[in-house]
Amino acid sequence: MKNIKLTNVILAAIVLLIALTSAKVFGQSEGDKIIAIVGNEVILQSDLNFQLYSYMQQNNLQEVTNDVVQQVFQGLVTEKLMLAKAEQDSITVTADEVNKQVEGRLRDMVSQFGSEKNVEDAYGMTIAKIKNLLSEQTERNLKINRLKQQKFGYGINVTRPEVTKFYNDYKDSLPQVPETYELYQIVRIPKITEDAKFIAREKAEKILDSVKMGIDFSELAKRNSDDSLSAIQGGSLGKAKKGSFVKEFEDAAFLLKPGEVSGIVETEFGYHIIKLIDKTGDFITAQHILVKFPRLEAADFTEINFLKDLREKINSGQITFKKAAVEYSQEPKSAADSGYVGKVSVNNLDPMEVEALKNLSSGDISDPVKVGDSRFYGYYMYYVKDKIPQHNATLEGDYPLIQQYAQRYKEQKLLGEWFEELKKTIYVDIKM
């Protein structure tokens, strides 16, 4: 029974992992607790806190269970263990390799969001900062992948007989395949209005008045800044080279002397108040408070009504959905393919999308639905090409999904055995 329970735990982890994707960065706080040592590296409580936050955001979780904590913690230990082994084996990657991957990721992000500005708006940081974060993670990933290739070649594959055996052994443990929609979409993004700018400026002026009255800049940033990443650290942007920020921000920051605070600086992100900490050559260390332009209902209604009018034209035969997507959708990637999204599991839709689609049949067009969060959102209108109800997984109908499960199951078993080997040569001290 013990072995059966273990394999079921592995299987459950695989099912969960296939649904996951993963990203903000928290610095070490004063008194940060060391919770593990792996080789020459430490894992801090703040590292775990960030990974838990990211995991919860990605999976819409409201509570942290002990199982989630242990799963995320083990993931951190595993990454450190593999990086220690990579260092032990003198595995390196070149800057060119990292840059090529990062540039590819950035191109995909720009394609997804429509422009560099939209990417920056969505992530609350400049392209330069996003690139730096991606570079760090990409270098780690490349080293780990190279280490895996050294051990397992270019992938752990499963044969059709292995997939069939996996299915026969575990079909009763596999989750049902959720309801799935095959969709086309038209996306509209509300514009920033002059009224929105007026509201944001009023708020920024009140904050600036507080700064001038001597209220601590860091505290004001923590309470008021809409840049959630830097707000946690009192608005700190760290040390940055010239060229890391958008032009308007950078021009204002480099005119300041250490200790000085700017007036209100407008960029495409909103209004900034900047405090310069240090300036050395082409490098500055600064804090800022960001007041984003609010999204007003009037701008939202403009796009909602536009989509509703467009739906009437489609339904009356004046234009096809595909042609309308090409001409009017503001999401370039799907628009280039006549709005085609593909097959999407109901688990990958947010509640508003599910509500908009649940009563539709093949050939129907949805009401406009708001998708996204306060940082970046748009109004989406869907055409349902097909609707596949929830069902038990079968080899005939769901082979690619079962193959994923089988492959991940095999990977987890082989990697688990390998990690136990690594622990014999790399120091691991778990302190939590």
N, C-alpha and C positions, 0 to 999 in steps of 0.2 A: 504493500500500500504506500510505503514511503516514496518509492520511485515513481509510482503513478501520480502522487500529489506533486512531486517536483516537476514532472513533465507538463502537468496541467498549468502550473505556475508559469513555466517558460512559455507555454502556448498563449496564456492570457497576456503576457508581456508583449509577445509578437503581435497579437491582434491590436493592442494599444499602440505599439510603435508605428505600425503601418499608417495609422490615422494621424500621426504627429508631424508637425514641422517645428522649426524653432525660430529680445534681443537688445537690450539696453545694457549699459555698463555701469556698475556701481563701484566707486573707489573704496579703498579700505578706510573704515572709520576708526576714530580714536578708540583704542581698547579692543579692537577687532579680535575675536577669539579664533585660535587655530583649532580646527576640528579634525584635521588629518594631515599626516606627512607622507608623501609618496616620493621616494628617491630624494632629490634635493629640493623638491617643491612642496609648498604648503597649500592646504585648502582652508580658506577662511570662512567664518560664519557669514560674512557679507557675500562671498561667492555663492554659498548655498541659498541665501535669501534671494539673491538676484535670480538664480536658476529656478527657484520655486515660483517667484513672481512671473517669470517668463512662461513657465509651464502652465500656470493657472490662467494667464492671459490667452495663451494659445488654445486652451481646452475649456474656456469659459467656466472654470471652477470657482466656487464661492468659499469653499472650506479646504484647509490642508489636512489630510489624514496622515497617519503615521506611515502607511504604505506608500503614499506619494513622496513623503520626505525621504524614505529609504531608497526609493527608486531613483529619485533625482540625485541623491547623495552618491549612490553606487555609480551613476553615470559620470559624476565628477571624478571619482576615484579611478574609474576605468580610463578616462581621458588622460589623467596625470600619469597613470601607470604606462600607458602606451607612449606618451611623450618622453617619459624617462627611458624607456626601452629604445626609442628612436635616437635619443642622445647617446645612449650606451653603444649603439650600433653605428654612430657617426652618420646618421641619415640627415641630409641637408636638402634644402630647396633653394632655387635661385630667385632673386628679385623679379626676374623676367617671367618666371613661371607664375609667381604670385600675381604680378600685374596683369597678365593675360586673363587669368580667371576673374580677378576683381573687375576688370573692364567689361568682361562678358556679363557678370552679375549686374553691374550698373546699367548696361544697355538693356537688360531684361527688365530691370526696375523702371527705367524711363519708359520703356514700351508699355509696361503694365499701367503706370500712372499717367502717361500721356506727355510728360515733360519733366525736365530736371527740377523745375520749380515745384511741381506737384509732389515729386519724390521728397524734396526738402520739407515741404509743408506737412506731408504725411508722417515723416520721421522726426520732425522738429529739430533738424540740424542741417548744416550745409553738406553739399556733395563731398567736399574735402574731408569733413569729419566722418561721414558715412564710409568713404573710401578707406580711411585709416582703420576704422573698426573692422571693415571687411578684410583688409589686408592681414590684420592680426589673426583673425579666425581662419582665413584661408591658409596661412602659413602652417597653423596647427593641423588643419585638416589634411593638407598635402603630406605632411610628415607622417601622420597616422595612416593615410591611405598607402603611402610608400612602404611603410612598415608591414601593413597587411599584405601588400603585393609580394613582399619579400617572403612572407610566411605562407600565403595561400595562392600566389599567382594572381591573375587578373580577375578574380571573383570566385565565389563559392556557388557553383551551379547545381541545379537539381535536374535529374532526368525525368522523363514522363513516368516511368515506373515508380520513381521516388515520390512524385506528386500523387500518383494514384494510391500508393501505400499510405502516405500521410493522410490523404482524404479518408481512406477506409478506416484508419486507426483513430482519427480524431473528428470525424464528421459530426458526431453528437456534441462535441465541445465547441465547434465553430459557431460564431454568431450568425444570425440571419443576415442575409444581404439586405440592407435597408432600401426603402423606396428610392428610386432613382429617376431623375428627369434628364431628358436630352433637350438642351436649350439653345436658343438664339437670344441675343440681348441688344438693347439700345440704351446707352448711358448718357445722362446729362449732368453736368456739374454746375451748381449754383454759383453765380458771379458775386464778387465782393462789391457792395454798393457804397455810395458816398455816405449814406446814413450809417452803415457799419463802421466806416472809417471815423466818423464823428464820435460815435459811442466809444470806440477804442481810444481815441485821442483824449477824451475827457477822463477816462480811467488812468491813462498814462500820465496826464498832467497832475492828477491827485497824488499818484505815487511819487512823481518827481518833487512835488511840494514837500512830501514827507522826508525825502532824501535831504532836501535843503534845510529842513528843520533839525537834521541831525540824527534821525532814526537810522538804526543800523541797516546798511545796504543788504547784507546777507539775510537778515531776518525778513526784510521786505521782499526779497527775491523768493525766499521759501514760501511766503504766504501768498504772493501775487503773480509770480512769473508763470506764463503759459508754456515756457520751455521746461517740460517736466523733468527732463534728464538733468539739466544744470540746476534747476530749482532745488533739488534734493541736496545739492552741495552749495547752497547759498548763491546760486547764479554763476558759479565758477565755470569758466570755459577752458581752464588750464593754459598751458603755454602753447602758442600756435604761431606758425610761420605766416608771413605775408602771403596772401593768396588763398588762405584757408576759409575766408569769410566772403559773403557777397560784397560787392563794391561799396554800396552806401554805408554798410556797417563798418567795413575796414577803413574807409576814408575818415570816418568820424573817430574811430578808435585810435588811429595812428596820429591824429592831431592832438590827442590828450597828453598831458603829463601824468606821471605816476601819482595816484591819489585823486586825480580830477574825475568829475562825473560829467557826462555829456548832457546835452539837451535831449529832446525827443527825436529819435532817428527813425525814419520810415524805410522799410524794405518790403519786399513782397510777402514776408512772413507776418508783418504787423509793425507795431511801434516798439522800439528798443530804448532803454536807458542803460548806458554803458559806463562802467567804472574801470579805469585803467589801474592795474596793480604794478606792472613793471613793463619796461620797454628796453630791449637790447638789440640794436641793429634791426634785422628783419623779423624779430620775434617780439610778441607781446603776450602778457598774461593779463587777462581781463575777467570781469564779471558782467553779467547783464540781466536785465529784467525785460521779459517780452510780454507785450499785450497783443494778443492776436485779434484780427478783425473778426467780430462775431458773424455768424451766419444768421441772417434775418429771414423771417417767414416770407417777406415779399419776394425775395430772390428765389426762395424754394418754390413758391407758388407759380412763379414764372416758368420754371422748368417742369413742374407737375402738369400745368395746363398745356405746355408745349407737347408733352408726351401724350396727353389725352387727345389733343387735336390730331396728332399724328396717328394715333390708333384708329380714330374715326376714318381718316383717309385710307388707311390700310384695309380696314373692314369694308369700306365702300369700293375698293378696287382701284383707287386713284394711284396707289403706289404699293409695291410689295414690301414686306417686312425686311427682306434682305437688302433691297435697294435703299430703304430708309436707314438701315443700319450703316451702310457705306457712306451715305450723305450726311447723316445727322449725329451718329454716335460719337461721343467724345472719349471713348476708350479705344485707342488706335489698334491694339493687337487683335481684338475680336472684330472690329470694324473692317479690318483688312480682309477678313474671312467672312464677309457678309453678316457679321454679328454672331457667328457660331461660337458657342462656349464648349460644347461637348456634353458628355454624360456626367451629371453631378449628383452624388449621393445626398439624400436629405440631411445626413449628418454634417455635411459641409456647407449647409445653408444656415443663415441666421433665422431666428424665429419670425421676423417680419417677412422674409422671403418665403418661408414655409407657409405662412398664413395666406400670402398672396397667391401661391401656387396650388394649395391643397384641393381646391374645388374645380380646378381646370382639367380639361381633357386634351388629348392630342389635337393640335390645330388652334388652340385658344391662345389669346394674348392677355397677359396679366395687367392689373392696374400698376401705375408707377409705384415703386417701393423704395424707401430710403435704405441705403446700404452703406455701412461704414460707421465711424465714430465722430466725435466732435473735432478731431484733428483733420480728417479727410473723409468726405462722404459724397455720394452722388445719388441720383434717382435712376433706378433701373426698371426697364420694361422688358418682359420676357415673352418670347414665343415658344410654346411647348411643342416640340416636334414629336416627342414620345414620352410616355409615362410608364415606368416599370414598377409594379407593386413589390412590396417586401416579400421575401421568399427564402426558403432554405437553400443554401449554396449547393449547386450540383456541378459535377465535373463537366457536363455538357454545356451548361449555360454560363458558368462562372469560373472557367478554368484559369484565366489570368490572375484572378484574385486568389484562388486556392494555391496557385503556383507561387505567388508572393508569400503567402503564409508558410508554405513548405520550405521555401528558400530561406526565409528569415529564421525559421525553426532550426534548420540545419546550421546556419551561421551562428546562432546563439549557442548551440551545443558545442561547436568547434571553438568558438571564441572563449566560452567559459572554461574549457579544458586548457586553452592556451594561457588565459589569465592566471590560472592556478600555477602554471609553470613559471610565469613571469614573477610571481610573488616569491619564488624561491631564490631569485637573484636580485630583486629590487626591494629595498626597504619600504615597508608599509606599516604605518602606525595610526590606527583609528582611535580618535580621542572622544568621540561622541557616542 
